């Protein structure tokens, strides 16, 4: 099975890449866009198993390697 | 409302960053991981509206700015 880990900068942390994308979207005519945040996503292939166990294991991967808890937060998606 | 655009390299395109993460996970003991792909995710804040119209608009943003269709593909998530 495949799980996705999304990692974003915390809301309180300035996201200059997001601001740059926002500026580009505005200048291309997408003026309705209010804000953009840019993050990373990891698509992780793991063997099938008990969903709770697998999710816990992927949470450990996120906490130990994929996410810097000082400035980032993560979410696990199917 | 907020929509997310996930951008990954196409499956046929080598993802060295994913391979590096895979190697790190293996060396940390997460040996069950079969593959990792790394992508970008854009969280886009747009005004509420007809969901189909909003999604179409975000698709245009993805196709014109966020995704390089030569080597990448995108998906729009709630």
N, CA and C atoms of all chains as a GROMACS GRO file, in nm:
protein
  468
    1UNK      N    1   0.083  -0.119   0.000
    1UNK     CA    2   0.000   0.000   0.000
    1UNK      C    3   0.088   0.125   0.000
    2UNK      N    4   0.023   0.235  -0.034
    2UNK     CA    5   0.096   0.360  -0.050
    2UNK      C    6   0.036   0.465   0.042
    3UNK      N    7   0.121   0.531   0.119
    3UNK     CA    8   0.074   0.641   0.204
    3UNK      C    9   0.150   0.767   0.163
    4UNK      N   10   0.086   0.880   0.183
    4UNK     CA   11   0.152   1.007   0.152
    4UNK      C   12   0.173   1.087   0.279
    5UNK      N   13   0.291   1.143   0.293
    5UNK     CA   14   0.321   1.231   0.405
    5UNK      C   15   0.338   1.373   0.348
    6UNK      N   16   0.250   1.462   0.390
    6UNK     CA   17   0.262   1.602   0.349
    6UNK      C   18   0.332   1.680   0.458
    7UNK      N   19   0.432   1.756   0.420
    7UNK     CA   20   0.508   1.837   0.516
    7UNK      C   21   0.498   1.984   0.475
    8UNK      N   22   0.444   2.065   0.565
    8UNK     CA   23   0.436   2.209   0.541
    8UNK      C   24   0.510   2.283   0.651
    9UNK      N   25   0.559   2.401   0.618
    9UNK     CA   26   0.607   2.491   0.722
    9UNK      C   27   0.490   2.524   0.813
   10UNK      N   28   0.517   2.540   0.944
   10UNK     CA   29   0.412   2.581   1.036
   10UNK      C   30   0.356   2.716   0.994
   11UNK      N   31   0.230   2.740   1.031
   11UNK     CA   32   0.162   2.862   0.986
   11UNK      C   33   0.237   2.988   1.028
   12UNK      N   34   0.305   2.981   1.142
   12UNK     CA   35   0.374   3.100   1.194
   12UNK      C   36   0.506   3.126   1.123
   13UNK      N   37   0.552   3.031   1.041
   13UNK     CA   38   0.682   3.046   0.974
   13UNK      C   39   0.661   3.104   0.834
   14UNK      N   40   0.736   3.208   0.804
   14UNK     CA   41   0.725   3.273   0.673
   14UNK      C   42   0.761   3.175   0.561
   15UNK      N   43   0.682   3.176   0.453
   15UNK     CA   44   0.704   3.085   0.342
   15UNK      C   45   0.732   3.166   0.215
   16UNK      N   46   0.858   3.204   0.193
   16UNK     CA   47   0.889   3.291   0.079
   16UNK      C   48   0.859   3.226  -0.056
   17UNK      N   49   0.874   3.093  -0.062
   17UNK     CA   50   0.844   3.023  -0.188
   17UNK      C   51   0.694   3.036  -0.220
   18UNK      N   52   0.613   3.021  -0.117
   18UNK     CA   53   0.468   3.038  -0.136
   18UNK      C   54   0.433   3.178  -0.180
   19UNK      N   55   0.501   3.278  -0.121
   19UNK     CA   56   0.475   3.417  -0.159
   19UNK      C   57   0.515   3.441  -0.305
   20UNK      N   58   0.623   3.378  -0.348
   20UNK     CA   59   0.667   3.393  -0.488
   20UNK      C   60   0.564   3.333  -0.583
   21UNK      N   61   0.513   3.214  -0.549
   21UNK     CA   62   0.412   3.151  -0.633
   21UNK      C   63   0.286   3.237  -0.635
   22UNK      N   64   0.248   3.290  -0.518
   22UNK     CA   65   0.130   3.378  -0.511
   22UNK      C   66   0.146   3.498  -0.604
   23UNK      N   67   0.263   3.561  -0.600
   23UNK     CA   68   0.288   3.675  -0.688
   23UNK      C   69   0.278   3.637  -0.835
   24UNK      N   70   0.333   3.520  -0.871
   24UNK     CA   71   0.325   3.476  -1.011
   24UNK      C   72   0.181   3.450  -1.052
   25UNK      N   73   0.104   3.385  -0.964
   25UNK     CA   74  -0.036   3.357  -0.997
   25UNK      C   75  -0.113   3.487  -1.018
   26UNK      N   76  -0.090   3.584  -0.931
   26UNK     CA   77  -0.158   3.714  -0.945
   26UNK      C   78  -0.123   3.779  -1.078
   27UNK      N   79   0.007   3.776  -1.111
   27UNK     CA   80   0.048   3.845  -1.235
   27UNK      C   81   0.001   3.769  -1.359
   28UNK      N   82  -0.039   3.642  -1.342
   28UNK     CA   83  -0.092   3.566  -1.455
   28UNK      C   84  -0.244   3.579  -1.464
   29UNK      N   85  -0.304   3.656  -1.376
   29UNK     CA   86  -0.448   3.679  -1.384
   29UNK      C   87  -0.530   3.601  -1.283
   30UNK      N   88  -0.466   3.517  -1.205
   30UNK     CA   89  -0.540   3.441  -1.102
   30UNK      C   90  -0.548   3.526  -0.976
   31UNK      N   91  -0.618   3.639  -0.989
   31UNK     CA   92  -0.617   3.738  -0.880
   31UNK      C   93  -0.702   3.697  -0.762
   32UNK      N   94  -0.782   3.592  -0.778
   32UNK     CA   95  -0.869   3.549  -0.668
   32UNK      C   96  -0.794   3.472  -0.560
   33UNK      N   97  -0.670   3.432  -0.590
   33UNK     CA   98  -0.595   3.351  -0.493
   33UNK      C   99  -0.555   3.436  -0.374
   34UNK      N  100  -0.587   3.390  -0.254
   34UNK     CA  101  -0.560   3.466  -0.134
   34UNK      C  102  -0.424   3.435  -0.074
   35UNK      N  103  -0.386   3.307  -0.075
   35UNK     CA  104  -0.258   3.270  -0.017
   35UNK      C  105  -0.212   3.137  -0.077
   36UNK      N  106  -0.082   3.117  -0.077
   36UNK     CA  107  -0.024   2.990  -0.122
   36UNK      C  108   0.083   2.950  -0.022
   37UNK      N  109   0.080   2.824   0.017
   37UNK     CA  110   0.189   2.767   0.097
   37UNK      C  111   0.246   2.651   0.016
   38UNK      N  112   0.377   2.639   0.018
   38UNK     CA  113   0.442   2.532  -0.057
   38UNK      C  114   0.500   2.432   0.041
   39UNK      N  115   0.476   2.306   0.016
   39UNK     CA  116   0.531   2.202   0.103
   39UNK      C  117   0.586   2.087   0.022
   40UNK      N  118   0.628   1.984   0.095
   40UNK     CA  119   0.680   1.864   0.031
   40UNK      C  120   0.580   1.751   0.053
   41UNK      N  121   0.581   1.656  -0.038
   41UNK     CA  122   0.499   1.537  -0.018
   41UNK      C  123   0.582   1.414  -0.052
   42UNK      N  124   0.574   1.316   0.036
   42UNK     CA  125   0.649   1.191   0.019
   42UNK      C  126   0.548   1.080  -0.004
   43UNK      N  127   0.560   1.013  -0.116
   43UNK     CA  128   0.475   0.897  -0.143
   43UNK      C  129   0.554   0.773  -0.105
   44UNK      N  130   0.506   0.701  -0.004
   44UNK     CA  131   0.583   0.592   0.056
   44UNK      C  132   0.513   0.459   0.034
   45UNK      N  133   0.586   0.368  -0.028
   45UNK     CA  134   0.533   0.234  -0.058
   45UNK      C  135   0.571   0.140   0.055
   46UNK      N  136   0.471   0.087   0.124
   46UNK     CA  137   0.497  -0.007   0.234
   46UNK      C  138   0.411  -0.132   0.213
   47UNK      N  139   0.453  -0.244   0.271
   47UNK     CA  140   0.374  -0.367   0.254
   47UNK      C  141   0.237  -0.352   0.319
   48UNK      N  142   0.137  -0.419   0.262
   48UNK     CA  143   0.004  -0.418   0.320
   48UNK      C  144   0.009  -0.473   0.463
   49UNK      N  145  -0.081  -0.425   0.546
   49UNK     CA  146  -0.085  -0.472   0.684
   49UNK      C  147  -0.196  -0.401   0.757
   50UNK      N  148  -0.201  -0.421   0.887
   50UNK     CA  149  -0.300  -0.352   0.968
   50UNK      C  150  -0.285  -0.201   0.950
   51UNK      N  151  -0.390  -0.132   0.904
   51UNK     CA  152  -0.378   0.011   0.871
   51UNK      C  153  -0.324   0.095   0.987
   52UNK      N  154  -0.367   0.065   1.109
   52UNK     CA  155  -0.320   0.144   1.224
   52UNK      C  156  -0.170   0.127   1.247
   53UNK      N  157  -0.125   0.001   1.236
   53UNK     CA  158   0.018  -0.028   1.254
   53UNK      C  159   0.102   0.041   1.148
   54UNK      N  160   0.054   0.029   1.023
   54UNK     CA  161   0.129   0.089   0.912
   54UNK      C  162   0.135   0.240   0.929
   55UNK      N  163   0.023   0.299   0.969
   55UNK     CA  164   0.018   0.445   0.985
   55UNK      C  165   0.114   0.490   1.096
   56UNK      N  166   0.117   0.413   1.204
   56UNK     CA  167   0.206   0.445   1.316
   56UNK      C  168   0.352   0.441   1.271
   57UNK      N  169   0.383   0.342   1.191
   57UNK     CA  170   0.519   0.325   1.142
   57UNK      C  171   0.556   0.444   1.051
   58UNK      N  172   0.465   0.484   0.965
   58UNK     CA  173   0.493   0.597   0.875
   58UNK      C  174   0.503   0.727   0.956
   59UNK      N  175   0.425   0.736   1.063
   59UNK     CA  176   0.437   0.853   1.152
   59UNK      C  177   0.577   0.862   1.211
   60UNK      N  178   0.632   0.746   1.248
   60UNK     CA  179   0.769   0.744   1.301
   60UNK      C  180   0.869   0.792   1.196
   61UNK      N  181   0.849   0.746   1.070
   61UNK     CA  182   0.939   0.792   0.962
   61UNK      C  183   0.931   0.943   0.947
   62UNK      N  184   0.808   0.995   0.951
   62UNK     CA  185   0.789   1.139   0.934
   62UNK      C  186   0.856   1.214   1.048
   63UNK      N  187   0.834   1.166   1.171
   63UNK     CA  188   0.886   1.238   1.288
   63UNK      C  189   1.038   1.232   1.294
   64UNK      N  190   1.096   1.119   1.247
   64UNK     CA  191   1.241   1.102   1.261
   64UNK      C  192   1.321   1.156   1.144
   65UNK      N  193   1.262   1.155   1.024
   65UNK     CA  194   1.342   1.192   0.907
   65UNK      C  195   1.278   1.298   0.818
   66UNK      N  196   1.148   1.285   0.792
   66UNK     CA  197   1.089   1.365   0.684
   66UNK      C  198   1.053   1.506   0.726
   67UNK      N  199   1.031   1.525   0.854
   67UNK     CA  200   0.978   1.653   0.903
   67UNK      C  201   1.072   1.710   1.009
   68UNK      N  202   1.100   1.838   0.998
   68UNK     CA  203   1.176   1.909   1.102
   68UNK      C  204   1.075   1.972   1.198
   69UNK      N  205   1.057   1.913   1.316
   69UNK     CA  206   0.946   1.956   1.403
   69UNK      C  207   0.960   2.098   1.455
   70UNK      N  208   1.079   2.156   1.441
   70UNK     CA  209   1.096   2.294   1.487
   70UNK      C  210   1.014   2.391   1.400
   71UNK      N  211   1.018   2.370   1.270
   71UNK     CA  212   0.952   2.466   1.181
   71UNK      C  213   0.845   2.402   1.092
   72UNK      N  214   0.835   2.269   1.094
   72UNK     CA  215   0.742   2.204   1.002
   72UNK      C  216   0.642   2.117   1.078
   73UNK      N  217   0.531   2.088   1.011
   73UNK     CA  218   0.436   1.991   1.066
   73UNK      C  219   0.393   1.899   0.952
   74UNK      N  220   0.353   1.777   0.987
   74UNK     CA  221   0.320   1.681   0.882
   74UNK      C  222   0.180   1.625   0.900
   75UNK      N  223   0.127   1.574   0.791
   75UNK     CA  224  -0.001   1.503   0.793
   75UNK      C  225   0.014   1.379   0.707
   76UNK      N  226  -0.051   1.272   0.747
   76UNK     CA  227  -0.044   1.147   0.670
   76UNK      C  228  -0.176   1.126   0.599
   77UNK      N  229  -0.169   1.106   0.469
   77UNK     CA  230  -0.289   1.088   0.387
   77UNK      C  231  -0.285   0.951   0.320
   78UNK      N  232  -0.401   0.898   0.285
   78UNK     CA  233  -0.402   0.770   0.214
   78UNK      C  234  -0.343   0.787   0.072
   79UNK      N  235  -1.205   2.873   0.058
   79UNK     CA  236  -1.175   2.732   0.064
   79UNK      C  237  -1.030   2.708   0.022
   80UNK      N  238  -0.983   2.589   0.059
   80UNK     CA  239  -0.843   2.557   0.035
   80UNK      C  240  -0.834   2.429  -0.048
   81UNK      N  241  -0.756   2.434  -0.154
   81UNK     CA  242  -0.733   2.314  -0.233
   81UNK      C  243  -0.582   2.286  -0.234
   82UNK      N  244  -0.549   2.158  -0.249
   82UNK     CA  245  -0.408   2.122  -0.256
   82UNK      C  246  -0.375   2.066  -0.394
   83UNK      N  247  -0.264   2.110  -0.448
   83UNK     CA  248  -0.215   2.056  -0.574
   83UNK      C  249  -0.088   1.978  -0.545
   84UNK      N  250  -0.092   1.848  -0.570
   84UNK     CA  251   0.027   1.764  -0.552
   84UNK      C  252   0.095   1.746  -0.687
   85UNK      N  253   0.225   1.769  -0.690
   85UNK     CA  254   0.301   1.756  -0.814
   85UNK      C  255   0.412   1.653  -0.793
   86UNK      N  256   0.408   1.547  -0.872
   86UNK     CA  257   0.512   1.444  -0.865
   86UNK      C  258   0.579   1.431  -1.001
   87UNK      N  259   0.704   1.388  -0.999
   87UNK     CA  260   0.767   1.346  -1.124
   87UNK      C  261   0.689   1.228  -1.180
   88UNK      N  262   0.679   1.220  -1.313
   88UNK     CA  263   0.613   1.106  -1.374
   88UNK      C  264   0.686   0.977  -1.335
   89UNK      N  265   0.611   0.867  -1.336
   89UNK     CA  266   0.668   0.740  -1.289
   89UNK      C  267   0.792   0.701  -1.369
   90UNK      N  268   0.797   0.740  -1.496
   90UNK     CA  269   0.909   0.700  -1.581
   90UNK      C  270   1.034   0.784  -1.557
   91UNK      N  271   1.019   0.893  -1.480
   91UNK     CA  272   1.132   0.984  -1.458
   91UNK      C  273   1.202   0.946  -1.327
   92UNK      N  274   1.333   0.932  -1.334
   92UNK     CA  275   1.412   0.896  -1.216
   92UNK      C  276   1.398   1.004  -1.109
   93UNK      N  277   1.382   0.962  -0.983
   93UNK     CA  278   1.363   1.056  -0.872
   93UNK      C  279   1.477   1.037  -0.770
   94UNK      N  280   1.590   1.102  -0.793
   94UNK     CA  281   1.706   1.079  -0.706
   94UNK      C  282   1.680   1.120  -0.561
   95UNK      N  283   1.599   1.223  -0.541
   95UNK     CA  284   1.568   1.266  -0.405
   95UNK      C  285   1.490   1.156  -0.331
   96UNK      N  286   1.397   1.094  -0.402
   96UNK     CA  287   1.323   0.983  -0.344
   96UNK      C  288   1.414   0.867  -0.310
   97UNK      N  289   1.509   0.839  -0.399
   97UNK     CA  290   1.603   0.728  -0.374
   97UNK      C  291   1.689   0.758  -0.251
   98UNK      N  292   1.727   0.885  -0.233
   98UNK     CA  293   1.808   0.923  -0.117
   98UNK      C  294   1.728   0.904   0.012
   99UNK      N  295   1.601   0.945   0.010
   99UNK     CA  296   1.516   0.928   0.128
   99UNK      C  297   1.498   0.778   0.156
  100UNK      N  298   1.476   0.700   0.050
  100UNK     CA  299   1.461   0.555   0.067
  100UNK      C  300   1.584   0.495   0.134
  101UNK      N  301   1.702   0.534   0.088
  101UNK     CA  302   1.826   0.485   0.148
  101UNK      C  303   1.837   0.522   0.295
  102UNK      N  304   1.800   0.646   0.327
  102UNK     CA  305   1.806   0.689   0.468
  102UNK      C  306   1.708   0.610   0.554
  103UNK      N  307   1.586   0.590   0.503
  103UNK     CA  308   1.487   0.514   0.579
  103UNK      C  309   1.537   0.373   0.605
  104UNK      N  310   1.594   0.309   0.501
  104UNK     CA  311   1.647   0.173   0.519
  104UNK      C  312   1.756   0.170   0.625
  105UNK      N  313   1.846   0.269   0.619
  105UNK     CA  314   1.957   0.269   0.715
  105UNK      C  315   1.911   0.303   0.856
  106UNK      N  316   1.791   0.360   0.868
  106UNK     CA  317   1.736   0.389   1.001
  106UNK      C  318   1.652   0.274   1.054
  107UNK      N  319   1.642   0.166   0.976
  107UNK     CA  320   1.569   0.050   1.025
  107UNK      C  321   1.431   0.031   0.965
  108UNK      N  322   1.389   0.126   0.882
  108UNK     CA  323   1.257   0.111   0.818
  108UNK      C  324   1.275   0.030   0.689
  109UNK      N  325   1.314  -0.095   0.708
  109UNK     CA  326   1.352  -0.176   0.592
  109UNK      C  327   1.234  -0.226   0.511
  110UNK      N  328   1.112  -0.207   0.566
  110UNK     CA  329   0.994  -0.254   0.492
  110UNK      C  330   0.955  -0.161   0.378
  111UNK      N  331   1.015  -0.042   0.374
  111UNK     CA  332   0.975   0.055   0.271
  111UNK      C  333   1.026   0.009   0.135
  112UNK      N  334   0.935   0.004   0.038
  112UNK     CA  335   0.970  -0.044  -0.094
  112UNK      C  336   1.017   0.066  -0.187
  113UNK      N  337   0.953   0.181  -0.181
  113UNK     CA  338   0.990   0.290  -0.270
  113UNK      C  339   0.943   0.422  -0.209
  114UNK      N  340   1.013   0.528  -0.245
  114UNK     CA  341   0.973   0.662  -0.203
  114UNK      C  342   0.981   0.753  -0.324
  115UNK      N  343   0.878   0.835  -0.343
  115UNK     CA  344   0.883   0.941  -0.444
  115UNK      C  345   0.862   1.072  -0.370
  116UNK      N  346   0.936   1.174  -0.409
  116UNK     CA  347   0.923   1.303  -0.344
  116UNK      C  348   0.860   1.401  -0.441
  117UNK      N  349   0.763   1.474  -0.393
  117UNK     CA  350   0.697   1.572  -0.478
  117UNK      C  351   0.675   1.702  -0.404
  118UNK      N  352   0.608   1.794  -0.472
  118UNK     CA  353   0.573   1.922  -0.411
  118UNK      C  354   0.423   1.927  -0.388
  119UNK      N  355   0.384   2.005  -0.289
  119UNK     CA  356   0.241   2.025  -0.268
  119UNK      C  357   0.217   2.174  -0.244
  120UNK      N  358   0.116   2.226  -0.313
  120UNK     CA  359   0.080   2.366  -0.303
  120UNK      C  360  -0.057   2.374  -0.237
  121UNK      N  361  -0.064   2.445  -0.125
  121UNK     CA  362  -0.192   2.467  -0.059
  121UNK      C  363  -0.241   2.605  -0.102
  122UNK      N  364  -0.353   2.607  -0.174
  122UNK     CA  365  -0.399   2.729  -0.240
  122UNK      C  366  -0.532   2.774  -0.181
  123UNK      N  367  -0.532   2.897  -0.132
  123UNK     CA  368  -0.651   2.956  -0.071
  123UNK      C  369  -0.727   3.034  -0.178
  124UNK      N  370  -0.850   2.990  -0.206
  124UNK     CA  371  -0.933   3.059  -0.305
  124UNK      C  372  -1.070   3.087  -0.244
  125UNK      N  373  -1.140   3.189  -0.296
  125UNK     CA  374  -1.272   3.219  -0.240
  125UNK      C  375  -1.369   3.103  -0.263
  126UNK      N  376  -1.462   3.086  -0.170
  126UNK     CA  377  -1.565   2.983  -0.186
  126UNK      C  378  -1.642   3.006  -0.315
  127UNK      N  379  -1.692   2.898  -0.373
  127UNK     CA  380  -1.768   2.911  -0.496
  127UNK      C  381  -1.810   2.773  -0.541
  128UNK      N  382  -1.867   2.767  -0.661
  128UNK     CA  383  -1.907   2.638  -0.716
  128UNK      C  384  -1.784   2.546  -0.722
  129UNK      N  385  -1.789   2.431  -0.655
  129UNK     CA  386  -1.671   2.344  -0.647
  129UNK      C  387  -1.610   2.308  -0.783
  130UNK      N  388  -1.697   2.283  -0.882
  130UNK     CA  389  -1.645   2.247  -1.015
  130UNK      C  390  -1.568   2.362  -1.079
  131UNK      N  391  -1.623   2.484  -1.066
  131UNK     CA  392  -1.559   2.602  -1.124
  131UNK      C  393  -1.425   2.627  -1.057
  132UNK      N  394  -1.425   2.619  -0.923
  132UNK     CA  395  -1.303   2.644  -0.848
  132UNK      C  396  -1.196   2.542  -0.886
  133UNK      N  397  -1.238   2.415  -0.897
  133UNK     CA  398  -1.141   2.309  -0.930
  133UNK      C  399  -1.082   2.331  -1.069
  134UNK      N  400  -1.168   2.372  -1.163
  134UNK     CA  401  -1.122   2.398  -1.299
  134UNK      C  402  -1.018   2.509  -1.300
  135UNK      N  403  -1.046   2.612  -1.222
  135UNK     CA  404  -0.955   2.727  -1.212
  135UNK      C  405  -0.819   2.682  -1.154
  136UNK      N  406  -0.824   2.602  -1.050
  136UNK     CA  407  -0.698   2.555  -0.988
  136UNK      C  408  -0.624   2.462  -1.085
  137UNK      N  409  -0.700   2.386  -1.163
  137UNK     CA  410  -0.636   2.303  -1.267
  137UNK      C  411  -0.559   2.388  -1.366
  138UNK      N  412  -0.617   2.503  -1.402
  138UNK     CA  413  -0.546   2.594  -1.493
  138UNK      C  414  -0.417   2.645  -1.429
  139UNK      N  415  -0.423   2.679  -1.299
  139UNK     CA  416  -0.302   2.725  -1.230
  139UNK      C  417  -0.195   2.618  -1.234
  140UNK      N  418  -0.237   2.493  -1.207
  140UNK     CA  419  -0.142   2.383  -1.204
  140UNK      C  420  -0.080   2.362  -1.342
  141UNK      N  421  -0.165   2.364  -1.445
  141UNK     CA  422  -0.117   2.336  -1.579
  141UNK      C  423  -0.025   2.448  -1.630
  142UNK      N  424  -0.054   2.573  -1.590
  142UNK     CA  425   0.022   2.686  -1.644
  142UNK      C  426   0.146   2.722  -1.564
  143UNK      N  427   0.143   2.696  -1.432
  143UNK     CA  428   0.256   2.743  -1.350
  143UNK      C  429   0.318   2.635  -1.261
  144UNK      N  430   0.234   2.555  -1.197
  144UNK     CA  431   0.285   2.473  -1.087
  144UNK      C  432   0.350   2.343  -1.133
  145UNK      N  433   0.311   2.297  -1.251
  145UNK     CA  434   0.354   2.165  -1.298
  145UNK      C  435   0.422   2.178  -1.434
  146UNK      N  436   0.535   2.112  -1.449
  146UNK     CA  437   0.602   2.104  -1.578
  146UNK      C  438   0.555   1.975  -1.646
  147UNK      N  439   0.465   1.988  -1.745
  147UNK     CA  440   0.400   1.868  -1.800
  147UNK      C  441   0.495   1.772  -1.871
  148UNK      N  442   0.615   1.818  -1.901
  148UNK     CA  443   0.711   1.729  -1.969
  148UNK      C  444   0.753   1.616  -1.876
  149UNK      N  445   0.779   1.650  -1.750
  149UNK     CA  446   0.831   1.549  -1.658
  149UNK      C  447   0.745   1.528  -1.533
  150UNK      N  448   0.644   1.613  -1.515
  150UNK     CA  449   0.564   1.605  -1.392
  150UNK      C  450   0.417   1.584  -1.423
  151UNK      N  451   0.346   1.534  -1.322
  151UNK     CA  452   0.200   1.526  -1.332
  151UNK      C  453   0.142   1.574  -1.199
  152UNK      N  454   0.019   1.626  -1.207
  152UNK     CA  455  -0.038   1.682  -1.084
  152UNK      C  456  -0.172   1.618  -1.052
  153UNK      N  457  -0.211   1.632  -0.926
  153UNK     CA  458  -0.343   1.589  -0.881
  153UNK      C  459  -0.396   1.697  -0.788
  154UNK      N  460  -0.526   1.719  -0.793
  154UNK     CA  461  -0.587   1.820  -0.706
  154UNK      C  462  -0.666   1.749  -0.596
  155UNK      N  463  -0.636   1.786  -0.473
  155UNK     CA  464  -0.701   1.724  -0.357
  155UNK      C  465  -0.774   1.831  -0.277
  156UNK      N  466  -0.877   1.789  -0.203
  156UNK     CA  467  -0.946   1.885  -0.118
  156UNK      C  468  -0.855   1.930  -0.003
   0.00000   0.00000   0.00000
